[in-house]
Amino acid sequence: MLTLVSPERNQSASLRRALTVLDHVRERSGLSLTQLAEAAELPKSTVLRLTAPLIEARLLERDRRTGAYRLGHGTIRLGQAYLATLDLRAVAAEESYRLMSEVRETVHLVVYDPPHVVYIDKVENEANVRMASRIGSRGPAHSTAVGKAILAWQPAEAVAELVLDPRTKHTIIDHERLRAELAAVRRRGYAVDDRENEPEVRCVGAPIFNHNDAVTAAISVSGLTSRITAARVRELGPLVAEAASRISRKLGSPSR
């Protein structure tokens, strides 16, 4: 029996395969026609047909001499248009609410304004005690989880210039100890404020990478020590780091 396939379905399948071809070139520039066909698991004739409109739209380029494929300058225009519309709060909002719902604690989003962090968003679990932080307020980077998450990827000289004022008796005020702490943050992917900024509060923060793979923001989970115990910190760390990675990918980070 003859099965009829609608033109719309054919077009949709072709678009998906064309995007797959484009993605393979993104991951590995300089592929030959044979290599690209093998990577996409398509006949070479199909790859030629799919790449023709991509080349016409300047999304792909093909070397006249070697025949190798690479991304075209049209992708730059698309990337710039996407980045121009990005708003960190808007991009992070879904992940912030998702994280709050998962852990049932207050979630903060901050940006870096050396030597401080600035709170630009906050999602609270209404059932818990409210955190004293306010959107627009500033906090020292060295005594907060979000701050340490950012500092871990800053130049050594920037960290060395910090004035380590004590916020509580637990605040790290020794530069050598802070450097060791930041090295640990880089290894595990998240930072911990263990009553260093407020006496009865623990926070777990992770860095957010932008399209240049630079850390300029961070997200955290905060709560009273009675709820966020030392043991729970180890559970929360990977969850916060995963949320930060998802935000980073939405911001165009190439390595998250």
Disulfide bonds with the S-S distance in Angstrom:
none
